[in-house]
Amino acid sequence: MMNCNAQTNKAVLDKYLTLPQGSRVQATYIWIDGTGQGIRSKTKSLETKPGKIEDLPIWNYDGSSCHQAEGSNSDTYLHPVKMYPCPFRRGDNLLVLCEAYRYNKEPTKTNKRKTCLAVMEKAKEFKPWFGIEQEYTLLDQDGHPFGWPKNGFPGPQGPYYCGVGASRVYGRDIVEAHYRCCLYTGIKISGTNAEVMPAQWEFQVGPTEGIDMGDDLWVARYLLERVAEDFGVVVSLDPKPMVGDWNGAGAHCNFSTKAMREKGGMKHIEAAIEKLSKNHVNHIKEYDPNEGKDNERRLTGAHETSSIHDFSAGVANRGASIRIPREVSAQGYGYLEDRRPSSNCDPYSVTMVIVKTTCLDK
Amino acid sequence: MQSHAQTNKAVLDRYMSLPQGTRVQATYIWIDGTGEGLRSKTKTLEAKPGKMEDLPIWNYDGSSCHQAEGSNSDTYLHPVKMYPCPFRKGDNVLVLCEAYKYNKEPTKTNKRKDCLAVMEKAKEHKPWFGIEQEYTFLDQDGHPFGWPKNGFPGPQGPYYCAVGASRVYGRDIVEAHYRCCLYAGIKISGTNAEVMPAQWEFQVGPTEGIDMGDDLWVARYLMERVAEDFGVVVTLDPKPMVGDWNGAGAHCNFSTKAMREVGGMKHIEAAIEKLSKHHDSHIRAYDPNEGKDNERRLTGAHETSSILDFSSGVANRGASIRIPREVSAQGYGYLEDRRPSSNCDPYSVTMVIVKTTCLGGE
């Protein structure tokens, strides 16, 4: 039985979406809810297309319905921070990424962007670049991975990574549609691949500088949720959706400063790794929305992960906390890959703590 | 149909009509550690590549493709040929790659490197090839597509080159694949329904030298992707159904310039003489498991020769080498080596044929 969103007739929708809409424009405000991993949105009509971000009004929503406020004092504020063209409604319609603020003008508990932006401002002469590899799993509406036999399992992992063919990959249409949406909106999507567990996929966003990493990744996640919803398929960012001999899902964060990217940069990479090695526990706390509890199920030391208990680093080593790509080691400069962040991490938290530790000496 | 893995193609079309800007998607394709599996992943390029040198060397996780250890897993992709992408269209491209290990050696299943060296050495012979790729469609349960569930169709007889819903299964996939090959510039020369129902054949050629392996691997990739889009499985297994059912081969038609000219028959006969002295080493090169796969197919029945003996004959489909009747009649042309398995590596096949017939066997 297909998900209800796959059953509504898409040709009927297309007929309505071709209606001209006049000069009024639709802006979809997007925010992060009280769980620190859920995304919410609602739409407002604007009289005309906004020219710049300041043209977008501050708005508000019911925080008590997002685990963010009491019913008696629920208004929570949306401050627009970035605008993207809307790939669903097209034309002049927009998506608007927002920061959420409480009635007392403080950021909500899960608004990590405010402090991330402050750190990125402080560290801007380092020109910190990021690229995040977002892994995720597609599920059917019964919670079982999409395409897996019902009440059963596919053959063991081996044939699925970067696989091709109806018996090896499930849901490529969603991946293709999402990629196109990201290109359309200007999000710096750098690639996609099928992952080791069937129905698991990855897309990469980057390289981006500073606050753009968190912004683009949250909007890319929103696009993925919407595209999959359109196909009637569920997306999970859970870091270990299937117990047993099945890979988990991460959000490996590739990172470099200007000094690391220049000739001789390897000494800066090694210095950064040294600092990271002394801050393992507090990084782990920032690498999923539950202070490491989610990552405990994933970072076991097996399935191409490092153990959550230890810090390690190595060239081309996918079992280490930090991997130095082989060509970086060979040429003596480049970037490092922090493989610890969970697929459901907040990229603002991750990028902020990496910069704090390696550039700002805490 | 496998209802729980279906996604709505009209929904995909709506997203694929979004303009993508100037950035271009390049799908890198490689052969995995099994020697018969294809893998791919996509990278965004800032602009359409003008020539091969514009495509960067990339890498992937060889430990997830049976090609490396997790502790030292980076495996490199060297682009060798570009084709327009029939799935994403526009300026998007497919990029065929050779795979190299961390120590710059080709991976064990990268047979292209040696093949290219042989083709270079033999180039004054102008070796031409045409391969007849047979394959079988399977449903998600592993049974041939269109066959009755828990049963069998009537005996072979009515199915070869047939027409009609009770005689051929999956023509849509064949049609779509043919169009993709034409779009991509692959030298597809024809298709036909084969002797076993749900079995088909396409031919690629005539092509010279290294192009045969390149075009056939990409044609196989296109077939996997097209069938995946239809939710049907493709198998290149040489004997998918035990019993009175044909196997699948990749007959390799071959000629040199001398064979193609008037009086060329003596060169064809000389080549057959050389091939007769190298039967065992050729059999080892004619499937990815040194002859073990072909053992199940080359029985001497079902239009095959026996794996144990070498034979040749005019118009003889039970021989190792068949000389087409019109070639015999006009005294020049080409020969058909009927031994290669459907899952052979065309680089291995074309290389060993040229080594034996043009370069003195080595």
Chai-1 contact restraints between the chains, C-beta under 6 A:
chainA,res_idxA,chainB,res_idxB,connection_type,confidence,min_distance_angstrom,max_distance_angstrom,comment,restraint_id
A,K10,B,A10,contact,1.0,0.0,6.0,A-B,restraint_1
A,K10,B,V11,contact,1.0,0.0,6.0,A-B,restraint_2
A,P87,B,L18,contact,1.0,0.0,6.0,A-B,restraint_3
A,D140,B,H4,contact,1.0,0.0,6.0,A-B,restraint_4
A,G147,B,A5,contact,1.0,0.0,6.0,A-B,restraint_5
A,Y161,B,S64,contact,1.0,0.0,6.0,A-B,restraint_6
A,C162,B,R39,contact,1.0,0.0,6.0,A-B,restraint_7
A,C162,B,S40,contact,1.0,0.0,6.0,A-B,restraint_8
A,C162,B,K41,contact,1.0,0.0,6.0,A-B,restraint_9
A,V164,B,L38,contact,1.0,0.0,6.0,A-B,restraint_10
A,V164,B,S40,contact,1.0,0.0,6.0,A-B,restraint_11
A,V164,B,E224,contact,1.0,0.0,6.0,A-B,restraint_12
A,V164,B,R225,contact,1.0,0.0,6.0,A-B,restraint_13
A,G165,B,E224,contact,1.0,0.0,6.0,A-B,restraint_14
A,G165,B,E228,contact,1.0,0.0,6.0,A-B,restraint_15
A,A166,B,E228,contact,1.0,0.0,6.0,A-B,restraint_16
A,A166,B,G231,contact,1.0,0.0,6.0,A-B,restraint_17
A,A166,B,V232,contact,1.0,0.0,6.0,A-B,restraint_18
A,A166,B,V233,contact,1.0,0.0,6.0,A-B,restraint_19
A,S167,B,V233,contact,1.0,0.0,6.0,A-B,restraint_20
A,Y170,B,A5,contact,1.0,0.0,6.0,A-B,restraint_21
A,D173,B,T7,contact,1.0,0.0,6.0,A-B,restraint_22
A,D173,B,L12,contact,1.0,0.0,6.0,A-B,restraint_23
A,A177,B,L12,contact,1.0,0.0,6.0,A-B,restraint_24
A,A177,B,Y15,contact,1.0,0.0,6.0,A-B,restraint_25
A,R180,B,Y15,contact,1.0,0.0,6.0,A-B,restraint_26
A,R180,B,M16,contact,1.0,0.0,6.0,A-B,restraint_27
A,R180,B,L18,contact,1.0,0.0,6.0,A-B,restraint_28
A,L183,B,Q20,contact,1.0,0.0,6.0,A-B,restraint_29
A,L183,B,G21,contact,1.0,0.0,6.0,A-B,restraint_30
A,L183,B,R23,contact,1.0,0.0,6.0,A-B,restraint_31
A,Y184,B,L18,contact,1.0,0.0,6.0,A-B,restraint_32
A,S190,B,T44,contact,1.0,0.0,6.0,A-B,restraint_33
A,G191,B,T42,contact,1.0,0.0,6.0,A-B,restraint_34
A,G191,B,K43,contact,1.0,0.0,6.0,A-B,restraint_35
A,T192,B,T42,contact,1.0,0.0,6.0,A-B,restraint_36
A,N193,B,K41,contact,1.0,0.0,6.0,A-B,restraint_37
A,V196,B,S64,contact,1.0,0.0,6.0,A-B,restraint_38
A,D230,B,V11,contact,1.0,0.0,6.0,A-B,restraint_39
A,F231,B,T7,contact,1.0,0.0,6.0,A-B,restraint_40
A,F231,B,V11,contact,1.0,0.0,6.0,A-B,restraint_41
A,E304,B,G70,contact,1.0,0.0,6.0,A-B,restraint_42
A,A316,B,N72,contact,1.0,0.0,6.0,A-B,restraint_43
A,A316,B,D74,contact,1.0,0.0,6.0,A-B,restraint_44
A,N317,B,S71,contact,1.0,0.0,6.0,A-B,restraint_45
A,R318,B,G70,contact,1.0,0.0,6.0,A-B,restraint_46
A,R318,B,S73,contact,1.0,0.0,6.0,A-B,restraint_47
A,G319,B,G70,contact,1.0,0.0,6.0,A-B,restraint_48
A,R326,B,D74,contact,1.0,0.0,6.0,A-B,restraint_49
A,R326,B,Y102,contact,1.0,0.0,6.0,A-B,restraint_50
